[in-house]
């Protein structure tokens, strides 16, 4: 009997994770006048981004529901460790 894997992205408490294109990544860094080193980190093996094909240095956009703003957007840079 094989175990069915749980898809964490379908869980109600897991926010939406999107990988930005290189163009979008540059636009975000330019808009906020920051470097990748200044972004919070997310590990490559994080279950929230396991379904995305990510590499170190990619930027992940996280969209969370917000009671006051409707939605809150956060950015994280992918790191290996």
Phi and psi restraints in degrees (value plus and minus 20) as a CYANA .aco file:
   2 UNK   PHI    -115.2   -75.2
   2 UNK   PSI     123.9   163.9
   3 UNK   PHI    -103.5   -63.5
   3 UNK   PSI     119.2   159.2
   4 UNK   PHI    -102.6   -62.6
   4 UNK   PSI     108.6   148.6
   5 UNK   PHI     -93.4   -53.4
   5 UNK   PSI     121.0   161.0
   6 UNK   PHI    -103.2   -63.2
   6 UNK   PSI     108.3   148.3
   7 UNK   PHI    -110.9   -70.9
   7 UNK   PSI      81.2   121.2
   8 UNK   PHI     -83.4   -43.4
   8 UNK   PSI     -46.3    -6.3
   9 UNK   PHI     -88.6   -48.6
   9 UNK   PSI     -37.2     2.8
  10 UNK   PHI    -109.0   -69.0
  10 UNK   PSI     -27.3    12.7
  11 UNK   PHI     -92.4   -52.4
  11 UNK   PSI     121.0   161.0
  12 UNK   PHI     -85.3   -45.3
  12 UNK   PSI     -42.8    -2.8
  13 UNK   PHI    -113.7   -73.7
  13 UNK   PSI     -22.8    17.2
  14 UNK   PHI    -115.5   -75.5
  14 UNK   PSI      98.5   138.5
  15 UNK   PHI     -91.3   -51.3
  15 UNK   PSI     146.3   186.3
  16 UNK   PHI     -93.3   -53.3
  16 UNK   PSI     111.7   151.7
  17 UNK   PHI    -136.2   -96.2
  17 UNK   PSI     109.5   149.5
  18 UNK   PHI    -149.3  -109.3
  18 UNK   PSI     119.9   159.9
  19 UNK   PHI    -109.4   -69.4
  19 UNK   PSI     108.9   148.9
  20 UNK   PHI    -101.1   -61.1
  20 UNK   PSI     127.5   167.5
  21 UNK   PHI     -92.1   -52.1
  21 UNK   PSI     147.3   187.3
  22 UNK   PHI     -80.1   -40.1
  22 UNK   PSI     -57.7   -17.7
  23 UNK   PHI     -85.3   -45.3
  23 UNK   PSI     -66.0   -26.0
  24 UNK   PHI     -83.3   -43.3
  24 UNK   PSI     -59.9   -19.9
  25 UNK   PHI     -79.4   -39.4
  25 UNK   PSI     -67.4   -27.4
  26 UNK   PHI     -82.7   -42.7
  26 UNK   PSI     -61.5   -21.5
  27 UNK   PHI     -81.1   -41.1
  27 UNK   PSI     -62.8   -22.8
  28 UNK   PHI     -85.9   -45.9
  28 UNK   PSI     -65.4   -25.4
  29 UNK   PHI     -83.2   -43.2
  29 UNK   PSI     -60.2   -20.2
  30 UNK   PHI     -89.3   -49.3
  30 UNK   PSI     -62.2   -22.2
  31 UNK   PHI     -78.8   -38.8
  31 UNK   PSI     -66.1   -26.1
  32 UNK   PHI    -113.6   -73.6
  32 UNK   PSI     -19.9    20.1
  33 UNK   PHI      32.0    72.0
  33 UNK   PSI      34.3    74.3
  34 UNK   PHI    -151.2  -111.2
  34 UNK   PSI     148.1   188.1
  35 UNK   PHI    -130.7   -90.7
  35 UNK   PSI     150.1   190.1
  36 UNK   PHI     -79.1   -39.1
  36 UNK   PSI     -53.8   -13.8
  37 UNK   PHI     -83.4   -43.4
  37 UNK   PSI     -43.2    -3.2
  38 UNK   PHI    -108.1   -68.1
  38 UNK   PSI     -29.3    10.7
  39 UNK   PHI    -102.8   -62.8
  39 UNK   PSI     128.1   168.1
  40 UNK   PHI     -81.9   -41.9
  40 UNK   PSI     137.6   177.6
  41 UNK   PHI    -123.5   -83.5
  41 UNK   PSI     135.2   175.2
  42 UNK   PHI    -157.0  -117.0
  42 UNK   PSI     113.7   153.7
  43 UNK   PHI     -94.4   -54.4
  43 UNK   PSI     124.6   164.6
  44 UNK   PHI     -77.8   -37.8
  44 UNK   PSI     -51.0   -11.0
  45 UNK   PHI    -110.1   -70.1
  45 UNK   PSI     -13.9    26.1
  46 UNK   PHI     -78.1   -38.1
  46 UNK   PSI     111.8   151.8
  47 UNK   PHI     -83.4   -43.4
  47 UNK   PSI     -44.4    -4.4
  48 UNK   PHI     -89.8   -49.8
  48 UNK   PSI     -41.4    -1.4
  49 UNK   PHI    -138.2   -98.2
  49 UNK   PSI      -9.7    30.3
  50 UNK   PHI     -80.1   -40.1
  50 UNK   PSI     -49.2    -9.2
  51 UNK   PHI     -99.8   -59.8
  51 UNK   PSI     -31.6     8.4
  52 UNK   PHI    -114.6   -74.6
  52 UNK   PSI     126.1   166.1
  53 UNK   PHI    -108.0   -68.0
  53 UNK   PSI      74.1   114.1
  54 UNK   PHI    -132.7   -92.7
  54 UNK   PSI     136.2   176.2
  55 UNK   PHI    -154.0  -114.0
  55 UNK   PSI     145.2   185.2
  56 UNK   PHI     -76.3   -36.3
  56 UNK   PSI     114.6   154.6
  57 UNK   PHI      75.8   115.8
  57 UNK   PSI     -31.9     8.1
  58 UNK   PHI     -89.0   -49.0
  58 UNK   PSI     133.1   173.1
  59 UNK   PHI    -130.7   -90.7
  59 UNK   PSI     111.4   151.4
  60 UNK   PHI    -127.2   -87.2
  60 UNK   PSI     112.2   152.2
  61 UNK   PHI    -119.9   -79.9
  61 UNK   PSI     105.3   145.3
  62 UNK   PHI    -133.4   -93.4
  62 UNK   PSI     104.4   144.4
  63 UNK   PHI    -132.0   -92.0
  63 UNK   PSI      95.5   135.5
  64 UNK   PHI    -133.7   -93.7
  64 UNK   PSI     122.6   162.6
  65 UNK   PHI     -87.1   -47.1
  65 UNK   PSI     125.0   165.0
  66 UNK   PHI    -153.7  -113.7
  66 UNK   PSI     112.1   152.1
  67 UNK   PHI     -85.5   -45.5
  67 UNK   PSI     -50.7   -10.7
  68 UNK   PHI    -118.4   -78.4
  68 UNK   PSI     -54.8   -14.8
  69 UNK   PHI    -124.7   -84.7
  69 UNK   PSI     -25.9    14.1
  70 UNK   PHI      71.0   111.0
  70 UNK   PSI     -76.0   -36.0
  71 UNK   PHI    -172.9  -132.9
  71 UNK   PSI     130.2   170.2
  72 UNK   PHI    -137.7   -97.7
  72 UNK   PSI     117.8   157.8
  73 UNK   PHI    -134.5   -94.5
  73 UNK   PSI     113.1   153.1
  74 UNK   PHI    -148.5  -108.5
  74 UNK   PSI     133.4   173.4
  75 UNK   PHI    -143.7  -103.7
  75 UNK   PSI     121.2   161.2
  76 UNK   PHI    -155.8  -115.8
  76 UNK   PSI     127.2   167.2
  77 UNK   PHI    -120.9   -80.9
  77 UNK   PSI     118.5   158.5
  78 UNK   PHI     -98.9   -58.9
  78 UNK   PSI     110.0   150.0
  79 UNK   PHI    -145.3  -105.3
  79 UNK   PSI     138.0   178.0
  80 UNK   PHI    -102.7   -62.7
  80 UNK   PSI     -53.8   -13.8
